[in-house]
Amino acid sequence: MSDAHASDDERAARLAAHRKAWNDAHPNYYADYRERNREDIRRKNRDCERERTQREREEKAQRQKGIDRAKAWAKGHPEERQQARER
C-alpha cells in the first residue's frame, strides 16, 4: 500500500517538474493565448453566465412553486394543518 502511495507521490512530483520546465520554456504562452482568443473567451464567459443566471431563475421559480403549493394546501386543509402543528 505504501509502495503505491510513494509511486503516486513520485509521479506527481515528476509531472509538476515537467509542467514547471514547460512553463519556464514558454513564459508568454498563456498571455499570448488569451490575447489571440480574447473574443472567444469573452463569448464563452457570457454564455456560461447566461446559462447560470437562467438556471438560478428556474430554481427560484421551482422553489416558489413549492411554496405556493404548500400555502394553497394549508389554506384548503386547516384541520390537517392544525394537527400537524400540534404534533
PDB file of N, CA, C and O in Angstrom, chain B, residues numbered from 101:
ATOM      1  N   MET B 101       0.829  -1.186   0.000  1.00  0.00           N
ATOM      2  CA  MET B 101       0.000   0.000   0.000  1.00  0.00           C
ATOM      3  C   MET B 101       0.868   1.242   0.000  1.00  0.00           C
ATOM      4  O   MET B 101       0.606   2.179  -0.754  1.00  0.00           O
ATOM      5  N   SER B 102       1.900   1.265   0.836  1.00  0.00           N
ATOM      6  CA  SER B 102       2.761   2.441   0.901  1.00  0.00           C
ATOM      7  C   SER B 102       3.610   2.576  -0.357  1.00  0.00           C
ATOM      8  O   SER B 102       3.996   3.684  -0.729  1.00  0.00           O
ATOM      9  N   ASP B 103       3.908   1.433  -1.028  1.00  0.00           N
ATOM     10  CA  ASP B 103       4.658   1.496  -2.289  1.00  0.00           C
ATOM     11  C   ASP B 103       3.847   2.222  -3.356  1.00  0.00           C
ATOM     12  O   ASP B 103       4.390   3.030  -4.110  1.00  0.00           O
ATOM     13  N   ALA B 104       2.548   1.935  -3.419  1.00  0.00           N
ATOM     14  CA  ALA B 104       1.683   2.600  -4.398  1.00  0.00           C
ATOM     15  C   ALA B 104       1.599   4.085  -4.081  1.00  0.00           C
ATOM     16  O   ALA B 104       1.606   4.918  -4.988  1.00  0.00           O
ATOM     17  N   HIS B 105       1.520   4.417  -2.807  1.00  0.00           N
ATOM     18  CA  HIS B 105       1.434   5.814  -2.404  1.00  0.00           C
ATOM     19  C   HIS B 105       2.722   6.555  -2.756  1.00  0.00           C
ATOM     20  O   HIS B 105       2.686   7.699  -3.211  1.00  0.00           O
ATOM     21  N   ALA B 106       3.845   5.902  -2.543  1.00  0.00           N
ATOM     22  CA  ALA B 106       5.135   6.521  -2.872  1.00  0.00           C
ATOM     23  C   ALA B 106       5.249   6.735  -4.371  1.00  0.00           C
ATOM     24  O   ALA B 106       5.735   7.776  -4.814  1.00  0.00           O
ATOM     25  N   SER B 107       4.805   5.761  -5.155  1.00  0.00           N
ATOM     26  CA  SER B 107       4.889   5.923  -6.606  1.00  0.00           C
ATOM     27  C   SER B 107       3.951   7.032  -7.078  1.00  0.00           C
ATOM     28  O   SER B 107       4.259   7.739  -8.037  1.00  0.00           O
ATOM     29  N   ASP B 108       2.798   7.185  -6.401  1.00  0.00           N
ATOM     30  CA  ASP B 108       1.885   8.283  -6.741  1.00  0.00           C
ATOM     31  C   ASP B 108       2.546   9.626  -6.450  1.00  0.00           C
ATOM     32  O   ASP B 108       2.436  10.562  -7.242  1.00  0.00           O
ATOM     33  N   ASP B 109       3.228   9.718  -5.318  1.00  0.00           N
ATOM     34  CA  ASP B 109       3.934  10.949  -4.966  1.00  0.00           C
ATOM     35  C   ASP B 109       5.054  11.238  -5.953  1.00  0.00           C
ATOM     36  O   ASP B 109       5.256  12.382  -6.361  1.00  0.00           O
ATOM     37  N   GLU B 110       5.781  10.194  -6.332  1.00  0.00           N
ATOM     38  CA  GLU B 110       6.866  10.372  -7.302  1.00  0.00           C
ATOM     39  C   GLU B 110       6.304  10.833  -8.644  1.00  0.00           C
ATOM     40  O   GLU B 110       6.858  11.727  -9.285  1.00  0.00           O
ATOM     41  N   ARG B 111       5.210  10.220  -9.060  1.00  0.00           N
ATOM     42  CA  ARG B 111       4.598  10.600 -10.342  1.00  0.00           C
ATOM     43  C   ARG B 111       4.126  12.048 -10.295  1.00  0.00           C
ATOM     44  O   ARG B 111       4.339  12.798 -11.247  1.00  0.00           O
ATOM     45  N   ALA B 112       3.489  12.448  -9.200  1.00  0.00           N
ATOM     46  CA  ALA B 112       3.020  13.825  -9.061  1.00  0.00           C
ATOM     47  C   ALA B 112       4.193  14.801  -9.097  1.00  0.00           C
ATOM     48  O   ALA B 112       4.106  15.857  -9.723  1.00  0.00           O
ATOM     49  N   ALA B 113       5.291  14.447  -8.426  1.00  0.00           N
ATOM     50  CA  ALA B 113       6.472  15.311  -8.426  1.00  0.00           C
ATOM     51  C   ALA B 113       7.071  15.403  -9.826  1.00  0.00           C
ATOM     52  O   ALA B 113       7.489  16.479 -10.255  1.00  0.00           O
ATOM     53  N   ARG B 114       7.112  14.274 -10.538  1.00  0.00           N
ATOM     54  CA  ARG B 114       7.647  14.265 -11.906  1.00  0.00           C
ATOM     55  C   ARG B 114       6.795  15.137 -12.818  1.00  0.00           C
ATOM     56  O   ARG B 114       7.323  15.906 -13.621  1.00  0.00           O
ATOM     57  N   LEU B 115       5.472  15.015 -12.692  1.00  0.00           N
ATOM     58  CA  LEU B 115       4.576  15.834 -13.523  1.00  0.00           C
ATOM     59  C   LEU B 115       4.713  17.319 -13.188  1.00  0.00           C
ATOM     60  O   LEU B 115       4.703  18.160 -14.087  1.00  0.00           O
ATOM     61  N   ALA B 116       4.839  17.644 -11.908  1.00  0.00           N
ATOM     62  CA  ALA B 116       4.996  19.038 -11.505  1.00  0.00           C
ATOM     63  C   ALA B 116       6.296  19.607 -12.061  1.00  0.00           C
ATOM     64  O   ALA B 116       6.331  20.748 -12.521  1.00  0.00           O
ATOM     65  N   ALA B 117       7.369  18.808 -12.019  1.00  0.00           N
ATOM     66  CA  ALA B 117       8.648  19.267 -12.562  1.00  0.00           C
ATOM     67  C   ALA B 117       8.542  19.469 -14.073  1.00  0.00           C
ATOM     68  O   ALA B 117       9.073  20.439 -14.613  1.00  0.00           O
ATOM     69  N   HIS B 118       7.861  18.560 -14.745  1.00  0.00           N
ATOM     70  CA  HIS B 118       7.684  18.679 -16.200  1.00  0.00           C
ATOM     71  C   HIS B 118       6.886  19.934 -16.536  1.00  0.00           C
ATOM     72  O   HIS B 118       7.243  20.678 -17.450  1.00  0.00           O
ATOM     73  N   ARG B 119       5.796  20.166 -15.788  1.00  0.00           N
ATOM     74  CA  ARG B 119       4.959  21.351 -16.012  1.00  0.00           C
ATOM     75  C   ARG B 119       5.754  22.634 -15.782  1.00  0.00           C
ATOM     76  O   ARG B 119       5.642  23.586 -16.554  1.00  0.00           O
ATOM     77  N   LYS B 120       6.559  22.655 -14.716  1.00  0.00           N
ATOM     78  CA  LYS B 120       7.362  23.840 -14.415  1.00  0.00           C
ATOM     79  C   LYS B 120       8.385  24.085 -15.510  1.00  0.00           C
ATOM     80  O   LYS B 120       8.592  25.230 -15.913  1.00  0.00           O
ATOM     81  N   ALA B 121       9.035  23.025 -16.003  1.00  0.00           N
ATOM     82  CA  ALA B 121      10.021  23.169 -17.079  1.00  0.00           C
ATOM     83  C   ALA B 121       9.353  23.719 -18.340  1.00  0.00           C
ATOM     84  O   ALA B 121       9.910  24.591 -19.007  1.00  0.00           O
ATOM     85  N   TRP B 122       8.160  23.211 -18.668  1.00  0.00           N
ATOM     86  CA  TRP B 122       7.472  23.691 -19.865  1.00  0.00           C
ATOM     87  C   TRP B 122       7.079  25.154 -19.691  1.00  0.00           C
ATOM     88  O   TRP B 122       7.263  25.955 -20.606  1.00  0.00           O
ATOM     89  N   ASN B 123       6.543  25.507 -18.533  1.00  0.00           N
ATOM     90  CA  ASN B 123       6.149  26.900 -18.288  1.00  0.00           C
ATOM     91  C   ASN B 123       7.357  27.830 -18.317  1.00  0.00           C
ATOM     92  O   ASN B 123       7.260  28.957 -18.803  1.00  0.00           O
ATOM     93  N   ASP B 124       8.492  27.367 -17.798  1.00  0.00           N
ATOM     94  CA  ASP B 124       9.709  28.183 -17.851  1.00  0.00           C
ATOM     95  C   ASP B 124      10.193  28.370 -19.285  1.00  0.00           C
ATOM     96  O   ASP B 124      10.714  29.429 -19.635  1.00  0.00           O
ATOM     97  N   ALA B 125      10.021  27.337 -20.117  1.00  0.00           N
ATOM     98  CA  ALA B 125      10.463  27.411 -21.512  1.00  0.00           C
ATOM     99  C   ALA B 125       9.510  28.251 -22.369  1.00  0.00           C
ATOM    100  O   ALA B 125       9.913  28.749 -23.420  1.00  0.00           O
ATOM    101  N   HIS B 126       8.268  28.414 -21.942  1.00  0.00           N
ATOM    102  CA  HIS B 126       7.258  29.161 -22.708  1.00  0.00           C
ATOM    103  C   HIS B 126       6.607  30.205 -21.798  1.00  0.00           C
ATOM    104  O   HIS B 126       5.434  30.068 -21.454  1.00  0.00           O
ATOM    105  N   PRO B 127       7.340  31.232 -21.408  1.00  0.00           N
ATOM    106  CA  PRO B 127       6.823  32.177 -20.400  1.00  0.00           C
ATOM    107  C   PRO B 127       5.612  32.987 -20.854  1.00  0.00           C
ATOM    108  O   PRO B 127       4.816  33.405 -20.013  1.00  0.00           O
ATOM    109  N   ASN B 128       5.449  33.220 -22.136  1.00  0.00           N
ATOM    110  CA  ASN B 128       4.360  34.079 -22.615  1.00  0.00           C
ATOM    111  C   ASN B 128       3.212  33.311 -23.253  1.00  0.00           C
ATOM    112  O   ASN B 128       2.300  33.919 -23.813  1.00  0.00           O
ATOM    113  N   TYR B 129       3.240  32.002 -23.177  1.00  0.00           N
ATOM    114  CA  TYR B 129       2.256  31.199 -23.889  1.00  0.00           C
ATOM    115  C   TYR B 129       0.826  31.551 -23.472  1.00  0.00           C
ATOM    116  O   TYR B 129      -0.024  31.801 -24.327  1.00  0.00           O
ATOM    117  N   TYR B 130       0.558  31.570 -22.165  1.00  0.00           N
ATOM    118  CA  TYR B 130      -0.809  31.784 -21.699  1.00  0.00           C
ATOM    119  C   TYR B 130      -1.284  33.205 -21.985  1.00  0.00           C
ATOM    120  O   TYR B 130      -2.442  33.404 -22.354  1.00  0.00           O
ATOM    121  N   ALA B 131      -0.423  34.181 -21.823  1.00  0.00           N
ATOM    122  CA  ALA B 131      -0.803  35.567 -22.123  1.00  0.00           C
ATOM    123  C   ALA B 131      -1.083  35.716 -23.620  1.00  0.00           C
ATOM    124  O   ALA B 131      -2.041  36.382 -24.012  1.00  0.00           O
ATOM    125  N   ASP B 132      -0.244  35.094 -24.454  1.00  0.00           N
ATOM    126  CA  ASP B 132      -0.460  35.156 -25.897  1.00  0.00           C
ATOM    127  C   ASP B 132      -1.768  34.463 -26.276  1.00  0.00           C
ATOM    128  O   ASP B 132      -2.522  34.964 -27.110  1.00  0.00           O
ATOM    129  N   TYR B 133      -2.029  33.325 -25.671  1.00  0.00           N
ATOM    130  CA  TYR B 133      -3.261  32.598 -25.967  1.00  0.00           C
ATOM    131  C   TYR B 133      -4.478  33.455 -25.621  1.00  0.00           C
ATOM    132  O   TYR B 133      -5.413  33.573 -26.413  1.00  0.00           O
ATOM    133  N   ARG B 134      -4.453  34.053 -24.427  1.00  0.00           N
ATOM    134  CA  ARG B 134      -5.586  34.898 -24.024  1.00  0.00           C
ATOM    135  C   ARG B 134      -5.751  36.076 -24.975  1.00  0.00           C
ATOM    136  O   ARG B 134      -6.876  36.455 -25.300  1.00  0.00           O
ATOM    137  N   GLU B 135      -4.651  36.654 -25.421  1.00  0.00           N
ATOM    138  CA  GLU B 135      -4.717  37.792 -26.345  1.00  0.00           C
ATOM    139  C   GLU B 135      -5.313  37.356 -27.692  1.00  0.00           C
ATOM    140  O   GLU B 135      -6.169  38.044 -28.247  1.00  0.00           O
ATOM    141  N   ARG B 136      -4.858  36.218 -28.208  1.00  0.00           N
ATOM    142  CA  ARG B 136      -5.350  35.735 -29.503  1.00  0.00           C
ATOM    143  C   ARG B 136      -6.817  35.336 -29.446  1.00  0.00           C
ATOM    144  O   ARG B 136      -7.537  35.475 -30.434  1.00  0.00           O
ATOM    145  N   ASN B 137      -7.260  34.845 -28.308  1.00  0.00           N
ATOM    146  CA  ASN B 137      -8.610  34.276 -28.206  1.00  0.00           C
ATOM    147  C   ASN B 137      -9.524  35.079 -27.285  1.00  0.00           C
ATOM    148  O   ASN B 137     -10.503  34.548 -26.761  1.00  0.00           O
ATOM    149  N   ARG B 138      -9.211  36.329 -27.093  1.00  0.00           N
ATOM    150  CA  ARG B 138      -9.964  37.161 -26.156  1.00  0.00           C
ATOM    151  C   ARG B 138     -11.468  37.159 -26.439  1.00  0.00           C
ATOM    152  O   ARG B 138     -12.268  36.977 -25.521  1.00  0.00           O
ATOM    153  N   GLU B 139     -11.851  37.356 -27.682  1.00  0.00           N
ATOM    154  CA  GLU B 139     -13.274  37.427 -28.026  1.00  0.00           C
ATOM    155  C   GLU B 139     -13.970  36.101 -27.767  1.00  0.00           C
ATOM    156  O   GLU B 139     -15.091  36.076 -27.259  1.00  0.00           O
ATOM    157  N   ASP B 140     -13.313  34.997 -28.113  1.00  0.00           N
ATOM    158  CA  ASP B 140     -13.900  33.677 -27.884  1.00  0.00           C
ATOM    159  C   ASP B 140     -14.045  33.408 -26.389  1.00  0.00           C
ATOM    160  O   ASP B 140     -15.061  32.870 -25.950  1.00  0.00           O
ATOM    161  N   ILE B 141     -13.041  33.777 -25.616  1.00  0.00           N
ATOM    162  CA  ILE B 141     -13.092  33.600 -24.165  1.00  0.00           C
ATOM    163  C   ILE B 141     -14.232  34.425 -23.576  1.00  0.00           C
ATOM    164  O   ILE B 141     -14.979  33.936 -22.728  1.00  0.00           O
ATOM    165  N   ARG B 142     -14.366  35.650 -24.014  1.00  0.00           N
ATOM    166  CA  ARG B 142     -15.449  36.506 -23.516  1.00  0.00           C
ATOM    167  C   ARG B 142     -16.816  35.949 -23.892  1.00  0.00           C
ATOM    168  O   ARG B 142     -17.749  35.969 -23.090  1.00  0.00           O
ATOM    169  N   ARG B 143     -16.923  35.449 -25.131  1.00  0.00           N
ATOM    170  CA  ARG B 143     -18.198  34.866 -25.579  1.00  0.00           C
ATOM    171  C   ARG B 143     -18.562  33.665 -24.716  1.00  0.00           C
ATOM    172  O   ARG B 143     -19.709  33.517 -24.294  1.00  0.00           O
ATOM    173  N   LYS B 144     -17.582  32.812 -24.458  1.00  0.00           N
ATOM    174  CA  LYS B 144     -17.842  31.632 -23.630  1.00  0.00           C
ATOM    175  C   LYS B 144     -18.243  32.039 -22.216  1.00  0.00           C
ATOM    176  O   LYS B 144     -19.143  31.443 -21.624  1.00  0.00           O
ATOM    177  N   ASN B 145     -17.575  33.053 -21.679  1.00  0.00           N
ATOM    178  CA  ASN B 145     -17.926  33.531 -20.339  1.00  0.00           C
ATOM    179  C   ASN B 145     -19.348  34.086 -20.311  1.00  0.00           C
ATOM    180  O   ASN B 145     -20.101  33.834 -19.370  1.00  0.00           O
ATOM    181  N   ARG B 146     -19.714  34.847 -21.351  1.00  0.00           N
ATOM    182  CA  ARG B 146     -21.077  35.377 -21.418  1.00  0.00           C
ATOM    183  C   ARG B 146     -22.094  34.244 -21.478  1.00  0.00           C
ATOM    184  O   ARG B 146     -23.109  34.270 -20.782  1.00  0.00           O
ATOM    185  N   ASP B 147     -21.810  33.248 -22.319  1.00  0.00           N
ATOM    186  CA  ASP B 147     -22.734  32.125 -22.451  1.00  0.00           C
ATOM    187  C   ASP B 147     -22.880  31.371 -21.135  1.00  0.00           C
ATOM    188  O   ASP B 147     -23.989  31.011 -20.740  1.00  0.00           O
ATOM    189  N   CYS B 148     -21.769  31.136 -20.462  1.00  0.00           N
ATOM    190  CA  CYS B 148     -21.818  30.423 -19.185  1.00  0.00           C
ATOM    191  C   CYS B 148     -22.596  31.225 -18.148  1.00  0.00           C
ATOM    192  O   CYS B 148     -23.396  30.673 -17.393  1.00  0.00           O
ATOM    193  N   GLU B 149     -22.355  32.519 -18.121  1.00  0.00           N
ATOM    194  CA  GLU B 149     -23.060  33.374 -17.153  1.00  0.00           C
ATOM    195  C   GLU B 149     -24.550  33.420 -17.465  1.00  0.00           C
ATOM    196  O   GLU B 149     -25.377  33.404 -16.554  1.00  0.00           O
ATOM    197  N   ARG B 150     -24.896  33.477 -18.748  1.00  0.00           N
ATOM    198  CA  ARG B 150     -26.297  33.476 -19.147  1.00  0.00           C
ATOM    199  C   ARG B 150     -26.976  32.175 -18.713  1.00  0.00           C
ATOM    200  O   ARG B 150     -28.090  32.193 -18.190  1.00  0.00           O
ATOM    201  N   GLU B 151     -26.297  31.050 -18.933  1.00  0.00           N
ATOM    202  CA  GLU B 151     -26.854  29.756 -18.534  1.00  0.00           C
ATOM    203  C   GLU B 151     -26.996  29.660 -17.019  1.00  0.00           C
ATOM    204  O   GLU B 151     -27.996  29.142 -16.521  1.00  0.00           O
ATOM    205  N   ARG B 152     -25.996  30.159 -16.279  1.00  0.00           N
ATOM    206  CA  ARG B 152     -26.053  30.115 -14.820  1.00  0.00           C
ATOM    207  C   ARG B 152     -27.226  30.948 -14.305  1.00  0.00           C
ATOM    208  O   ARG B 152     -27.951  30.521 -13.406  1.00  0.00           O
ATOM    209  N   THR B 153     -27.407  32.136 -14.879  1.00  0.00           N
ATOM    210  CA  THR B 153     -28.494  33.015 -14.470  1.00  0.00           C
ATOM    211  C   THR B 153     -29.844  32.364 -14.771  1.00  0.00           C
ATOM    212  O   THR B 153     -30.758  32.414 -13.948  1.00  0.00           O
ATOM    213  N   GLN B 154     -29.964  31.757 -15.945  1.00  0.00           N
ATOM    214  CA  GLN B 154     -31.216  31.086 -16.302  1.00  0.00           C
ATOM    215  C   GLN B 154     -31.494  29.924 -15.351  1.00  0.00           C
ATOM    216  O   GLN B 154     -32.631  29.727 -14.920  1.00  0.00           O
ATOM    217  N   ARG B 155     -30.463  29.162 -15.028  1.00  0.00           N
ATOM    218  CA  ARG B 155     -30.611  28.037 -14.103  1.00  0.00           C
ATOM    219  C   ARG B 155     -31.074  28.534 -12.721  1.00  0.00           C
ATOM    220  O   ARG B 155     -31.943  27.926 -12.095  1.00  0.00           O
ATOM    221  N   GLU B 156     -30.484  29.645 -12.256  1.00  0.00           N
ATOM    222  CA  GLU B 156     -30.896  30.223 -10.966  1.00  0.00           C
ATOM    223  C   GLU B 156     -32.352  30.671 -11.009  1.00  0.00           C
ATOM    224  O   GLU B 156     -33.092  30.457 -10.049  1.00  0.00           O
ATOM    225  N   ARG B 157     -32.774  31.295 -12.119  1.00  0.00           N
ATOM    226  CA  ARG B 157     -34.163  31.729 -12.254  1.00  0.00           C
ATOM    227  C   ARG B 157     -35.111  30.542 -12.187  1.00  0.00           C
ATOM    228  O   ARG B 157     -36.142  30.592 -11.517  1.00  0.00           O
ATOM    229  N   GLU B 158     -34.744  29.461 -12.901  1.00  0.00           N
ATOM    230  CA  GLU B 158     -35.603  28.277 -12.909  1.00  0.00           C
ATOM    231  C   GLU B 158     -35.680  27.639 -11.523  1.00  0.00           C
ATOM    232  O   GLU B 158     -36.748  27.196 -11.102  1.00  0.00           O
ATOM    233  N   GLU B 159     -34.548  27.592 -10.809  1.00  0.00           N
ATOM    234  CA  GLU B 159     -34.548  27.028  -9.463  1.00  0.00           C
ATOM    235  C   GLU B 159     -35.398  27.881  -8.519  1.00  0.00           C
ATOM    236  O   GLU B 159     -36.129  27.348  -7.685  1.00  0.00           O
ATOM    237  N   LYS B 160     -35.299  29.196  -8.654  1.00  0.00           N
ATOM    238  CA  LYS B 160     -36.078  30.092  -7.811  1.00  0.00           C
ATOM    239  C   LYS B 160     -37.571  29.917  -8.097  1.00  0.00           C
ATOM    240  O   LYS B 160     -38.387  29.882  -7.176  1.00  0.00           O
ATOM    241  N   ALA B 161     -37.919  29.807  -9.381  1.00  0.00           N
ATOM    242  CA  ALA B 161     -39.318  29.606  -9.755  1.00  0.00           C
ATOM    243  C   ALA B 161     -39.833  28.276  -9.209  1.00  0.00           C
ATOM    244  O   ALA B 161     -40.972  28.189  -8.750  1.00  0.00           O
ATOM    245  N   GLN B 162     -38.999  27.246  -9.258  1.00  0.00           N
ATOM    246  CA  GLN B 162     -39.392  25.938  -8.747  1.00  0.00           C
ATOM    247  C   GLN B 162     -39.624  25.988  -7.233  1.00  0.00           C
ATOM    248  O   GLN B 162     -40.591  25.422  -6.725  1.00  0.00           O
ATOM    249  N   ARG B 163     -38.722  26.675  -6.522  1.00  0.00           N
ATOM    250  CA  ARG B 163     -38.907  26.824  -5.072  1.00  0.00           C
ATOM    251  C   ARG B 163     -40.195  27.583  -4.764  1.00  0.00           C
ATOM    252  O   ARG B 163     -40.943  27.197  -3.866  1.00  0.00           O
ATOM    253  N   GLN B 164     -40.455  28.658  -5.503  1.00  0.00           N
ATOM    254  CA  GLN B 164     -41.657  29.457  -5.284  1.00  0.00           C
ATOM    255  C   GLN B 164     -42.902  28.640  -5.582  1.00  0.00           C
ATOM    256  O   GLN B 164     -43.912  28.761  -4.889  1.00  0.00           O
ATOM    257  N   LYS B 165     -42.831  27.813  -6.607  1.00  0.00           N
ATOM    258  CA  LYS B 165     -43.960  26.952  -6.943  1.00  0.00           C
ATOM    259  C   LYS B 165     -44.265  26.007  -5.778  1.00  0.00           C
ATOM    260  O   LYS B 165     -45.431  25.782  -5.454  1.00  0.00           O
ATOM    261  N   GLY B 166     -43.229  25.456  -5.152  1.00  0.00           N
ATOM    262  CA  GLY B 166     -43.425  24.585  -3.993  1.00  0.00           C
ATOM    263  C   GLY B 166     -44.015  25.339  -2.818  1.00  0.00           C
ATOM    264  O   GLY B 166     -44.892  24.828  -2.122  1.00  0.00           O
ATOM    265  N   ILE B 167     -43.538  26.548  -2.597  1.00  0.00           N
ATOM    266  CA  ILE B 167     -44.060  27.379  -1.512  1.00  0.00           C
ATOM    267  C   ILE B 167     -45.541  27.688  -1.750  1.00  0.00           C
ATOM    268  O   ILE B 167     -46.362  27.573  -0.841  1.00  0.00           O
ATOM    269  N   ASP B 168     -45.870  28.083  -2.985  1.00  0.00           N
ATOM    270  CA  ASP B 168     -47.259  28.392  -3.317  1.00  0.00           C
ATOM    271  C   ASP B 168     -48.150  27.163  -3.152  1.00  0.00           C
ATOM    272  O   ASP B 168     -49.274  27.269  -2.661  1.00  0.00           O
ATOM    273  N   ARG B 169     -47.644  25.993  -3.564  1.00  0.00           N
ATOM    274  CA  ARG B 169     -48.406  24.760  -3.431  1.00  0.00           C
ATOM    275  C   ARG B 169     -48.666  24.448  -1.953  1.00  0.00           C
ATOM    276  O   ARG B 169     -49.772  24.060  -1.579  1.00  0.00           O
ATOM    277  N   ALA B 170     -47.638  24.622  -1.122  1.00  0.00           N
ATOM    278  CA  ALA B 170     -47.791  24.360   0.314  1.00  0.00           C
ATOM    279  C   ALA B 170     -48.793  25.335   0.944  1.00  0.00           C
ATOM    280  O   ALA B 170     -49.600  24.941   1.786  1.00  0.00           O
ATOM    281  N   LYS B 171     -48.740  26.593   0.539  1.00  0.00           N
ATOM    282  CA  LYS B 171     -49.680  27.587   1.081  1.00  0.00           C
ATOM    283  C   LYS B 171     -51.109  27.256   0.669  1.00  0.00           C
ATOM    284  O   LYS B 171     -52.039  27.360   1.468  1.00  0.00           O
ATOM    285  N   ALA B 172     -51.269  26.856  -0.591  1.00  0.00           N
ATOM    286  CA  ALA B 172     -52.612  26.514  -1.067  1.00  0.00           C
ATOM    287  C   ALA B 172     -53.151  25.301  -0.316  1.00  0.00           C
ATOM    288  O   ALA B 172     -54.327  25.264   0.048  1.00  0.00           O
ATOM    289  N   TRP B 173     -52.298  24.314  -0.087  1.00  0.00           N
ATOM    290  CA  TRP B 173     -52.724  23.136   0.661  1.00  0.00           C
ATOM    291  C   TRP B 173     -53.115  23.532   2.081  1.00  0.00           C
ATOM    292  O   TRP B 173     -54.149  23.099   2.589  1.00  0.00           O
ATOM    293  N   ALA B 174     -52.291  24.352   2.715  1.00  0.00           N
ATOM    294  CA  ALA B 174     -52.564  24.758   4.091  1.00  0.00           C
ATOM    295  C   ALA B 174     -53.879  25.526   4.179  1.00  0.00           C
ATOM    296  O   ALA B 174     -54.636  25.380   5.139  1.00  0.00           O
ATOM    297  N   LYS B 175     -54.136  26.341   3.170  1.00  0.00           N
ATOM    298  CA  LYS B 175     -55.372  27.121   3.169  1.00  0.00           C
ATOM    299  C   LYS B 175     -56.593  26.219   2.982  1.00  0.00           C
ATOM    300  O   LYS B 175     -57.653  26.465   3.557  1.00  0.00           O
ATOM    301  N   GLY B 176     -56.431  25.187   2.180  1.00  0.00           N
ATOM    302  CA  GLY B 176     -57.544  24.269   1.900  1.00  0.00           C
ATOM    303  C   GLY B 176     -57.713  23.182   2.940  1.00  0.00           C
ATOM    304  O   GLY B 176     -58.748  22.516   2.949  1.00  0.00           O
ATOM    305  N   HIS B 177     -56.751  22.972   3.811  1.00  0.00           N
ATOM    306  CA  HIS B 177     -56.809  21.901   4.808  1.00  0.00           C
ATOM    307  C   HIS B 177     -56.451  22.442   6.194  1.00  0.00           C
ATOM    308  O   HIS B 177     -55.419  22.068   6.751  1.00  0.00           O
ATOM    309  N   PRO B 178     -57.281  23.309   6.751  1.00  0.00           N
ATOM    310  CA  PRO B 178     -56.921  23.910   8.047  1.00  0.00           C
ATOM    311  C   PRO B 178     -56.864  22.892   9.187  1.00  0.00           C
ATOM    312  O   PRO B 178     -56.048  23.037  10.097  1.00  0.00           O
ATOM    313  N   GLU B 179     -57.724  21.858   9.150  1.00  0.00           N
ATOM    314  CA  GLU B 179     -57.711  20.871  10.228  1.00  0.00           C
ATOM    315  C   GLU B 179     -56.407  20.067  10.221  1.00  0.00           C
ATOM    316  O   GLU B 179     -55.769  19.890  11.258  1.00  0.00           O
ATOM    317  N   GLU B 180     -56.025  19.584   9.035  1.00  0.00           N
ATOM    318  CA  GLU B 180     -54.780  18.813   8.917  1.00  0.00           C
ATOM    319  C   GLU B 180     -53.577  19.661   9.308  1.00  0.00           C
ATOM    320  O   GLU B 180     -52.634  19.172   9.929  1.00  0.00           O
ATOM    321  N   ARG B 181     -53.621  20.906   8.945  1.00  0.00           N
ATOM    322  CA  ARG B 181     -52.504  21.806   9.269  1.00  0.00           C
ATOM    323  C   ARG B 181     -52.394  21.988  10.791  1.00  0.00           C
ATOM    324  O   ARG B 181     -51.298  21.976  11.353  1.00  0.00           O
ATOM    325  N   GLN B 182     -53.541  22.156  11.437  1.00  0.00           N
ATOM    326  CA  GLN B 182     -53.534  22.316  12.881  1.00  0.00           C
ATOM    327  C   GLN B 182     -53.029  21.035  13.557  1.00  0.00           C
ATOM    328  O   GLN B 182     -52.266  21.099  14.520  1.00  0.00           O
ATOM    329  N   GLN B 183     -53.451  19.890  13.057  1.00  0.00           N
ATOM    330  CA  GLN B 183     -52.975  18.622  13.627  1.00  0.00           C
ATOM    331  C   GLN B 183     -51.474  18.464  13.448  1.00  0.00           C
ATOM    332  O   GLN B 183     -50.781  17.977  14.342  1.00  0.00           O
ATOM    333  N   ALA B 184     -50.976  18.878  12.290  1.00  0.00           N
ATOM    334  CA  ALA B 184     -49.532  18.782  12.041  1.00  0.00           C
ATOM    335  C   ALA B 184     -48.775  19.709  12.983  1.00  0.00           C
ATOM    336  O   ALA B 184     -47.696  19.366  13.464  1.00  0.00           O
ATOM    337  N   ARG B 185     -49.336  20.874  13.243  1.00  0.00           N
ATOM    338  CA  ARG B 185     -48.674  21.821  14.165  1.00  0.00           C
ATOM    339  C   ARG B 185     -48.645  21.270  15.592  1.00  0.00           C
ATOM    340  O   ARG B 185     -47.677  21.467  16.326  1.00  0.00           O
ATOM    341  N   GLU B 186     -49.710  20.586  15.966  1.00  0.00           N
ATOM    342  CA  GLU B 186     -49.789  20.051  17.330  1.00  0.00           C
ATOM    343  C   GLU B 186     -48.827  18.884  17.538  1.00  0.00           C
ATOM    344  O   GLU B 186     -48.402  18.630  18.665  1.00  0.00           O
ATOM    345  N   ARG B 187     -48.480  18.173  16.467  1.00  0.00           N
ATOM    346  CA  ARG B 187     -47.566  17.042  16.585  1.00  0.00           C
ATOM    347  C   ARG B 187     -46.173  17.451  16.825  1.00  0.00           C
ATOM    348  O   ARG B 187     -45.291  16.601  16.946  1.00  0.00           O
TER     349      ARG B 187
END
